[in-house]
Each structure stands twice: as structure tokens, then as C-alpha cells.
């Protein structure tokens, strides 16, 4: 055993999260399901390429009307 070893420390936030996981064991699965709704998506790269091909170049000064 190391003589310089400190006692194990857990912050209040870590203790709270540990207690929350014990109280609600389905929490991590629910978080992953929620993430899948908005973030874990397959991208349609051809659709993105088609969308970007229709971009119009912006004027140097946006609020200036086009000259004749």
C-alpha cells in the first residue's frame, strides 16, 4: 500500500449522479434514446450536395440594392 495514497474522493455532483442512476436504472437508456431522436442520424450526402449546389453568392454588402 502506498503511504501517500489519499482517501477516495467523490464530489457532490458525482454522488448525486450515482444516486440518480441507482434510483432510476433506465436513465442511461432513456438518454441514448433521446439522443438518437435528434443527433444520431444517417446523412444523405447526395441530398446535401444537391442543396449546396443551389446556393447563391452573397453580395459584399448585404443591405445594398443591386445596381442597374
QUINORNOR-V615961 format. One record per backbone hydrogen bond with DSSP energy under -0.5 kcal/mol. CO is the residue of the C=O (numbers start at 0). NH is the residue of the N-H. If there is no record, write none. Layout:
BEGIN
((CO	NH) (CO	NH))
END
This chain:
BEGIN
((1	4) (10	14) (11	15) (12	16) (13	17) (14	18) (15	19) (16	20) (17	21) (18	22) (19	23) (23	26) (25	29) (26	30) (27	31) (28	32) (29	33) (30	34) (31	35) (32	36) (33	37) (34	38) (34	39) (38	40) (42	44) (43	47) (44	48) (45	49) (46	50) (47	51) (48	52) (49	53) (50	53) (51	54) (59	61) (60	63))
END
